[in-house]
Every structure is written in structure tokens, then in C-alpha cells.
């Protein structure tokens, strides 16, 4: 009996424990739910903060990218400008190459200037192989007008130029002097006087070479360097007239001279007056002009000639007496 009572007591206690557990469990189970809700809330808040941080980062990145984009645009524009400049340079190079090709395509056969005198005081015949007008080259002025173009070549000084300038000044005549660089360098005061007294000072190269024997670059140097040195001395640009040394030329050299902005000036009157050791004398120089003058004449005299210097005053007075006007090369067209 006693065993039965113990058994019943154990059973009742077990039942009571079981009932008590049912009342506690919901509370015990609710705790993790609350904890989970708070945790989820924290997670949500963290997510929101994350989103906000992402937004802020995006904005910051956009601010960083904006100048980068501008820089990229500027770089692109700069690159485009470079390309345009490159195209311009290429176009210029193409143009230069085309011009060089044009020059190199011309004949470089050496020609020596010649003309044929007559006894009728008419313009002489001259070389006809090259169309001089195509290259801005002249040996005559307007043959319908009684105008004379008086020119002197100056490769070196022999003591007569000062006297020549005096005679020109006394007769109110302007002439053209074609000078080399060496002449400018050795006679700066005479060159300055030419300019001051209103004479044309033209280009006769640096070293007086036969131009057809020179390359394009060498021909250009002979002309450009003479003009540069003249301007350095006088402060004025050299007059745009050129006389080929020894009268030697080719189509190629005529084109180069023209491209540099010069008119090439040959002559329709000249004689052997350059040999200082074999001068024909005053009368021969005077008679040469009397026999060969003609309308539009371009007279070449060498300033080293004593004969020319002695006869010059009489020559000028004679030509004026024949109704001639001494004209400027600027009037030739």
C-alpha cells in the first residue's frame, strides 16, 4: 500500500511540473523573439546607414569624376586641336613639298644671259628659250616710253662708288645698285649712303656663285642671307630686285627667286667694263651709250670701272638731252 502511495505522489508531482512548464515556456520562448526583433531593427538601421553611406559615396564619386570628365573632355579637345594642327602642318608640308616638286620639276639647264645689239637705237633681241615674264624676270622696261633704268653691279669696291654717288646726286638721278653680302660688310657707309640718297639696293647674293650649280636650299641662302645682313645694317628691308651673278640662271633658279618675292633684273645694254686692268677709257664708255640707247633700256654698268665713272656725268646729260627719263625699277611691270 505504501508503495502505491509513493507512486501516486510521484505521478502528481510530475503532472504539476508538466503544467508549470507550459506556463513558463511561452515567456522563455518570447525572449528570443524580442531579441530577434531588436536585432532585426539594428540590422535594418545598419542597412539604412549602409544605403546612406552608399549614396554619399556615389555623390562623392560623382564629384570626383566631374573634374576628371572635364579633364578628359579638355584632353580630347586638345587632342583634336593637335590633330587639326597636325593636319595644318601636314597640309603646309604637302604644299611645301608640292612647291618643291614644282621647282625640282623645272629645267636646271644653265643659261648665260645674252642679247643682240642693233645700230638703230631699238630694243635688242635676247634669249627666247625661256618665257621671262613667267618668272617675274625682265631685261627691258616699257619700250613705248623713253625711260632708262640705270643699274650698277657691286661685288667689291675699287674706289669709284663715292664719286658715282656724287654724280648721281648732282644730276638728281636715282639708280639701282646690286650688292653682295661681302660688299655690304666691307662698305657699310657707302651702302647706307645709297639708301639715304634714295637709290634702290638690290640683291646680288652672298658669294656671287653660278646659281644653277647650287641646291634649292643653297640658292635660297645666297639670297635670304644677303637681305638679312642688309636689313641688319640699315634697318630697312632690301629692295625686291635680284641680279643673277654673271647672268647665269635656269628655270629652276628663276622660280626660286620669284618664290622669294624678287624680280630678276637682266639688262639690254652692257659691255666689257669689269676688267679693272683693261679699261677702254671715258670716250669708249660714252660712245657705247650713244650707240646703243633705246626706250626701256636697262643699262648695266660695273662700279669698278674708271671709264664708266669718268663718262657718267656726260652720259646722264646726253640721255636727258635725248628726252629720256631715269626711272625706278619699281615702275617695271
ChimeraX attribute file (.defattr): number of C-alpha atoms within 10 A of each C-alpha:
attribute: neighborCount
match mode: 1-to-1
recipient: residues
	/A:1	6
	/A:2	6
	/A:3	8
	/A:4	9
	/A:5	10
	/A:6	11
	/A:7	11
	/A:8	11
	/A:9	12
	/A:10	12
	/A:11	12
	/A:12	12
	/A:13	11
	/A:14	12
	/A:15	12
	/A:16	11
	/A:17	11
	/A:18	11
	/A:19	11
	/A:20	11
	/A:21	12
	/A:22	10
	/A:23	10
	/A:24	10
	/A:25	10
	/A:26	10
	/A:27	11
	/A:28	11
	/A:29	10
	/A:30	11
	/A:31	11
	/A:32	12
	/A:33	12
	/A:34	11
	/A:35	11
	/A:36	12
	/A:37	12
	/A:38	12
	/A:39	13
	/A:40	12
	/A:41	12
	/A:42	12
	/A:43	12
	/A:44	12
	/A:45	12
	/A:46	12
	/A:47	12
	/A:48	12
	/A:49	12
	/A:50	12
	/A:51	12
	/A:52	12
	/A:53	12
	/A:54	12
	/A:55	12
	/A:56	12
	/A:57	12
	/A:58	12
	/A:59	12
	/A:60	12
	/A:61	11
	/A:62	13
	/A:63	11
	/A:64	11
	/A:65	13
	/A:66	12
	/A:67	11
	/A:68	12
	/A:69	12
	/A:70	11
	/A:71	12
	/A:72	13
	/A:73	12
	/A:74	12
	/A:75	12
	/A:76	12
	/A:77	12
	/A:78	12
	/A:79	12
	/A:80	12
	/A:81	12
	/A:82	12
	/A:83	13
	/A:84	12
	/A:85	12
	/A:86	12
	/A:87	13
	/A:88	12
	/A:89	12
	/A:90	14
	/A:91	12
	/A:92	12
	/A:93	12
	/A:94	13
	/A:95	12
	/A:96	12
	/A:97	14
	/A:98	12
	/A:99	15
	/A:100	14
	/A:101	11
	/A:102	12
	/A:103	19
	/A:104	18
	/A:105	11
	/A:106	15
	/A:107	12
	/A:108	17
	/A:109	13
	/A:110	16
	/A:111	15
	/A:112	14
	/A:113	16
	/A:114	15
	/A:115	17
	/A:116	11
	/A:117	17
	/A:118	12
	/A:119	9
	/A:120	11
	/A:121	15
	/A:122	15
	/A:123	22
	/A:124	19
	/A:125	12
	/A:126	14
	/A:127	13
	/A:128	9
	/A:129	7
	/A:130	11
	/A:131	11
	/A:132	15
	/A:133	11
	/A:134	11
	/A:135	20
	/A:136	19
	/A:137	22
	/A:138	18
	/A:139	21
	/A:140	24
	/A:141	24
	/A:142	14
	/A:143	14
	/A:144	9
	/A:145	13
	/A:146	20
	/A:147	24
	/A:148	26
	/A:149	24
	/A:150	22
	/A:151	26
	/A:152	20
	/A:153	21
	/A:154	23
	/A:155	22
	/A:156	16
	/A:157	15
	/A:158	12
	/A:159	12
	/A:160	16
	/A:161	20
	/A:162	15
	/A:163	14
	/A:164	18
	/A:165	20
	/A:166	12
	/A:167	18
	/A:168	17
	/A:169	13
	/A:170	10
	/A:171	13
	/A:172	12
	/A:173	18
	/A:174	21
	/A:175	23
	/A:176	22
	/A:177	26
	/A:178	25
	/A:179	26
	/A:180	26
	/A:181	25
	/A:182	19
	/A:183	20
	/A:184	22
	/A:185	14
	/A:186	12
	/A:187	13
	/A:188	15
	/A:189	14
	/A:190	16
	/A:191	21
	/A:192	16
	/A:193	14
	/A:194	20
	/A:195	16
	/A:196	10
	/A:197	15
	/A:198	13
	/A:199	20
	/A:200	21
	/A:201	25
	/A:202	28
	/A:203	30
	/A:204	27
	/A:205	27
	/A:206	22
	/A:207	15
	/A:208	16
	/A:209	16
	/A:210	16
	/A:211	25
	/A:212	20
	/A:213	16
	/A:214	13
	/A:215	13
	/A:216	16
	/A:217	9
	/A:218	12
	/A:219	20
	/A:220	18
	/A:221	15
	/A:222	21
	/A:223	22
	/A:224	18
	/A:225	15
	/A:226	25
	/A:227	26
	/A:228	16
	/A:229	19
	/A:230	26
	/A:231	13
	/A:232	11
	/A:233	15
	/A:234	17
	/A:235	11
	/A:236	12
	/A:237	13
	/A:238	19
	/A:239	19
	/A:240	19
	/A:241	24
	/A:242	24
	/A:243	24
	/A:244	23
	/A:245	20
	/A:246	13
	/A:247	15
	/A:248	18
	/A:249	21
	/A:250	19
	/A:251	23
	/A:252	23
	/A:253	28
	/A:254	25
	/A:255	22
	/A:256	22
	/A:257	25
	/A:258	19
	/A:259	15
	/A:260	12
	/A:261	13
	/A:262	22
	/A:263	25
	/A:264	23
	/A:265	22
	/A:266	21
	/A:267	23
	/A:268	26
	/A:269	23
	/A:270	17
	/A:271	12
	/A:272	12
	/A:273	22
	/A:274	17
	/A:275	12
	/A:276	13
	/A:277	8
	/A:278	11
	/A:279	16
	/A:280	16
	/A:281	16
	/A:282	17
	/A:283	13
	/A:284	15
	/A:285	25
	/A:286	20
	/A:287	12
	/A:288	14
	/A:289	20
	/A:290	15
	/A:291	13
	/A:292	20
	/A:293	24
	/A:294	25
	/A:295	20
	/A:296	25
	/A:297	27
	/A:298	25
	/A:299	21
	/A:300	21
	/A:301	24
	/A:302	25
	/A:303	26
	/A:304	22
	/A:305	25
	/A:306	22
	/A:307	22
	/A:308	25
	/A:309	24
	/A:310	19
	/A:311	18
	/A:312	20
	/A:313	17
	/A:314	15
	/A:315	19
	/A:316	22
	/A:317	12
	/A:318	15
	/A:319	19
	/A:320	16
	/A:321	10
	/A:322	12
	/A:323	10
	/A:324	19
	/A:325	18
	/A:326	20
	/A:327	20
	/A:328	19
	/A:329	23
	/A:330	11
	/A:331	10
	/A:332	15
	/A:333	12
